[in-house]
């Protein structure tokens, strides 16, 4: 028997549903899980946009974002996760440019000066369906009188097959806000920087569905920790698993996809078994 974690977040719940074996490696065994370059680009963009949206509305301009980015970079570039990437001069320049494109992408999908920002990076700790839930909401807005959950995404807009998981996560933030404030948000938005906004109406039925799935995942986690059985879920996502060398089934899946030519060329874990 292993000890279950004290709480659940949208990302950890999604990770368990995706692959219990990978979840164990990260949340129970706590194996090293270095941040990818794409993830760190998103982290830096989030930091700058948080600072930007704390300013008065009229000050939320691209020039102000550039100034904030320069200040934030001085601290970010000495962070151990960024240093672990070991980028050379040209690669570091490309990283900064990629991060700036993500930041500037906010203006492609909305005018930040026209947003009524209630809070940024709001930490929430509540119980949802008897599940100890924790999360950080990127931004809470007021739009047309409604409370709105807004979540930044610096990655590529997923296809329809993969969107429901992202929507489910942001619906959990809406549920947590309702539990902590007594007000149900009217909308939940996924802001795919430089691409588009996925805007979903929040209803009690959608909140109930999200929290029920969270509760079921929590029960499954408890059972898995009790029996110490964390089955793998081999699939294309093995190409993005940092623990694939610890998982025979994952390695087999990856090798089979590589031999069949069905693994995307940009899958980072392919280098781990090559």
C-alpha positions in Angstrom: 0.0 0.0 0.0 1.2 3.5 -0.8 0.0 6.8 0.6 -2.4 8.7 -1.6 -1.7 12.4 -2.1 -3.5 14.9 0.2 -5.4 16.6 -2.6 -6.2 16.6 -6.3 -5.7 19.2 -8.9 -7.2 19.4 -12.4 -3.8 18.4 -13.9 -3.2 15.5 -11.6 -6.7 14.2 -12.1 -6.3 14.4 -15.9 -2.9 12.7 -15.6 -4.4 9.7 -13.7 -7.2 9.3 -16.2 -4.7 9.4 -19.0 -2.3 6.9 -17.6 -2.3 5.6 -13.9 1.3 4.2 -14.4 2.7 7.6 -15.4 0.7 9.2 -12.6 2.4 7.0 -10.1 5.8 7.8 -11.4 5.2 11.5 -11.0 3.0 11.9 -7.9 3.9 8.8 -5.8 7.5 7.9 -6.8 8.3 11.5 -7.6 10.7 10.6 -10.4 12.5 13.5 -12.0 10.2 15.2 -14.5 12.1 18.0 -16.1 10.1 20.7 -17.7 10.2 20.7 -21.5 11.1 23.8 -23.5 7.5 24.2 -24.6 6.3 24.0 -21.0 8.8 26.6 -19.9 7.9 29.0 -22.7 4.3 28.7 -21.4 5.5 29.3 -17.8 7.3 32.5 -18.8 4.4 33.8 -20.9 2.0 33.1 -18.0 4.3 35.2 -15.6 4.4 38.2 -17.9 0.6 38.1 -18.7 -0.1 37.8 -14.9 1.9 41.0 -14.4 0.3 42.7 -17.4 -3.2 42.0 -16.2 -2.5 43.4 -12.7 -2.0 46.8 -14.3 -4.6 49.4 -15.0 -6.6 48.6 -18.1 -5.1 51.5 -20.1 -1.6 50.3 -19.4 -2.1 46.8 -20.8 -0.2 47.5 -24.1 2.3 45.5 -26.1 5.1 48.0 -25.2 4.3 47.5 -21.5 4.3 43.7 -22.0 7.8 44.0 -23.5 9.0 46.0 -20.5 7.6 43.5 -18.1 9.1 40.6 -20.1 12.6 42.2 -19.9 12.3 42.6 -16.1 10.9 39.0 -15.6 13.6 37.5 -17.8 16.4 38.6 -15.5 15.1 36.2 -12.8 13.7 33.5 -15.2 17.0 32.9 -17.0 18.7 31.9 -13.7 15.9 29.5 -12.7 17.2 25.9 -12.4 14.5 24.5 -14.8 15.5 26.9 -17.6 19.2 26.4 -16.9 18.7 22.6 -17.2 17.8 23.1 -20.9 21.4 24.1 -21.5 20.6 26.3 -24.5 23.3 28.0 -26.4 23.1 31.7 -27.4 21.1 31.1 -30.6 18.8 28.6 -28.9 18.2 31.0 -26.0 17.4 33.8 -28.5 14.9 31.4 -30.2 13.4 30.6 -26.8 12.8 34.3 -26.0 11.3 34.9 -29.4 8.9 31.9 -29.0 7.9 33.2 -25.5 7.3 36.7 -26.9 5.1 35.3 -29.7 3.0 33.6 -27.0 2.7 36.8 -25.0 1.9 39.0 -28.0 -0.7 36.4 -29.1 -3.0 37.7 -26.4 -3.7 40.7 -28.6 -4.7 38.4 -31.4 -7.6 37.0 -29.5 -8.7 39.8 -27.2 -8.0 43.4 -26.2 -6.6 43.2 -22.7 -7.4 46.8 -22.1 -11.1 46.0 -22.4 -11.1 43.2 -19.9 -12.5 43.7 -16.4 -9.9 41.6 -14.4 -11.1 40.4 -11.0 -8.0 38.4 -10.1 -4.9 36.7 -11.5 -3.3 33.5 -10.4 -6.0 32.9 -7.8 -5.2 30.0 -5.6 -8.3 27.9 -4.5 -8.5 25.1 -2.0 -12.0 23.7 -1.5 -13.8 20.4 -1.2 -15.7 19.2 -4.4 -17.8 16.1 -4.0 -15.8 15.3 -0.8 -12.6 15.6 -2.9 -9.9 17.9 -1.4 -9.3 20.1 -4.5 -6.5 22.6 -5.1 -5.9 24.8 -8.2 -4.7 28.1 -9.5 -6.9 30.0 -11.9 -4.9 32.0 -14.4 -7.5 34.8 -14.5 -11.0 35.6 -13.3 -12.9 38.3 -15.2 -16.2 40.0 -15.4 -17.8 40.0 -18.8 -21.3 41.3 -19.2 -22.0 40.9 -15.5 -20.9 37.3 -15.5 -17.9 35.9 -13.5 -15.6 34.3 -16.1 -12.8 31.7 -15.7 -10.0 32.4 -18.2 -7.2 29.9 -18.7 -4.1 30.7 -20.8 -2.8 28.0 -23.2 0.5 28.6 -25.1 0.4 25.3 -26.9 -1.3 24.4 -30.2 -5.1 24.3 -30.2 -5.9 20.6 -29.9 -8.2 18.8 -32.3 -11.8 18.1 -31.3 -10.8 14.7 -29.9 -8.5 16.2 -27.2 -10.5 19.3 -26.3 -12.9 17.8 -23.9 -10.2 17.1 -21.3 -9.1 20.8 -21.4 -12.7 21.9 -21.1 -13.3 19.5 -18.2 -10.3 21.0 -16.3 -11.5 24.6 -16.7 -15.0 23.5 -15.6 -13.4 22.3 -12.4 -12.0 25.7 -11.8 -15.5 27.1 -12.3 -16.9 24.6 -9.8 -14.1 25.6 -7.3 -14.9 29.3 -7.7 -18.6 28.6 -7.1 -17.8 26.6 -4.0 -15.5 29.3 -2.6 -17.5 32.4 -3.5 -21.0 31.2 -3.8 -21.3 32.6 -7.3 -21.4 30.3 -10.3 -19.3 31.6 -13.2 -21.3 32.2 -16.4 -18.5 31.2 -18.7 -15.2 29.4 -18.9 -12.6 30.3 -21.5 -9.5 28.6 -22.8 -7.3 31.4 -24.3 -5.1 29.7 -27.0 -2.6 32.5 -27.4 -2.2 33.7 -31.0 -5.0 31.3 -32.1 -8.5 31.5 -30.8 -10.7 31.4 -27.7 -12.7 28.3 -26.7 -15.6 29.8 -24.9 -17.9 27.4 -23.0 -21.1 28.3 -21.1 -21.0 27.1 -17.5 -24.1 25.3 -16.4 -24.9 23.4 -13.2 -25.1 20.2 -15.2 -21.6 20.7 -16.6 -20.2 21.5 -13.1 -22.0 18.4 -11.7 -20.5 16.3 -14.5 -17.0 17.6 -13.9 -17.1 17.1 -10.1 -18.6 13.6 -10.5 -15.7 12.6 -12.7 -13.3 14.2 -10.2 -14.9 12.1 -7.4 -14.7 8.9 -9.5 -11.0 9.6 -10.2 -10.3 10.3 -6.5 -11.9 6.9 -5.6 -9.9 5.2 -8.3 -6.7 6.8 -7.0 -7.5 5.5 -3.5 -8.1 2.0 -4.8 -4.9 2.1 -6.9 -2.8 3.3 -3.9 -4.4 0.6 -1.7 -3.6 -2.3 -4.1 -0.5 -0.7 -5.6 -1.8 -1.5 -9.0 -1.2 1.3 -11.5 -1.8 -0.1 -15.0 -0.2 1.6 -18.0 -2.3 3.0 -20.8 -0.1 2.6 -23.9 -0.8 5.0 -26.8 0.5 7.8 -28.8 1.0 9.9 -25.6 3.9 7.6 -24.7 5.9 9.7 -27.1 5.6 12.6 -24.6 6.1 10.5 -21.4 9.4 11.3 -19.6 9.2 8.0 -17.7 8.9 5.8 -20.8 12.2 4.0 -20.0 10.7 2.9 -16.7 7.7 1.3 -18.4 8.1 -1.8 -20.6 4.7 -1.4 -22.0 5.4 2.2 -22.9 8.7 1.3 -24.5 7.0 -1.4 -26.6 4.3 1.0 -27.7 6.9 3.6 -28.6 9.1 1.2 -30.6 6.1 -0.2 -32.4 4.9 3.2 -33.5 8.4 4.2 -34.5 8.8 1.1 -36.7 5.4 1.7 -38.2 6.2 5.4 -38.8 3.1 6.4 -36.9 4.8 8.4 -34.1 4.8 12.2 -34.7 8.4 13.4 -35.5 8.3 15.9 -32.7 7.5 13.4 -30.0 10.3 14.1 -27.5 10.4 10.7 -25.8 11.5 8.9 -29.0 15.1 10.0 -28.2 14.9 8.1 -24.9 14.5 4.7 -26.5 16.4 5.3 -29.8 
